Amino acid sequence: MEKRRATPTLKDFGIVAAILAGIVAIGSAHSYITHYGETPEQVAAQARQAAVDAQAAKDRQSARNALHQLEKAKLDRLCPAELACAAFSSARQECATAGDFQNCLSVKLGDDSKYAPYCTNDGNLNPASVSEELPNYARCVTWKYANWLL
């Protein structure tokens, strides 16, 4: 013989509602005690700490912005030369048989021919001509297209 499943009664719903109401009441009391139980000194200390934390975050952001600006200025200075040197390698070989080597380079490189004295024969920027660490070619290509898009 099968046992019939009892349907929930109003009493069952009342028990569940009482449990939920108890959980809400305990949570509300805990929130009230922890939040409203603070002294004015504690509230002031928390406000001062929040202000100090906000200023520290602002200072960190300013430092990051300054480093970003320095990196951008470095790329603005060195990447045109780095990219010109990459083109210089092939232009140098193409102009090797030309009657006027310098004129051929200036025609092939255009405005970038001013960077030719800073390039090595294999198409790299000569590290001796620059007093700081050189960016890599991929970084300069990214820089070029980022500036082009702006």
Residue pairs with C-beta under 8 A, 6 or more apart in sequence:
38 46
74 132
74 135
75 135
75 139
75 140
75 143
76 143
78 125
78 130
78 132
78 134
78 135
78 140
79 135
79 139
79 140
79 143
79 144
80 112
80 115
81 115
81 118
81 119
81 125
81 130
82 124
82 125
82 134
82 135
82 137
82 140
83 112
83 137
83 140
83 141
83 144
84 109
84 112
84 113
84 115
84 116
84 119
85 115
85 118
85 119
85 120
85 123
85 124
85 125
86 123
86 137
87 108
87 109
87 112
87 123
88 105
88 109
88 112
88 115
88 116
88 119
88 123
89 119
89 121
89 122
89 123
90 123
91 104
91 105
91 108
91 109
92 105
92 121
94 104
94 108
95 101
95 104
95 105
95 108
98 104
105 113
105 116
106 113
109 115
109 116
115 125
117 129
118 125
118 126
118 129
118 130
119 125
119 126
120 126
125 134
127 134
135 143
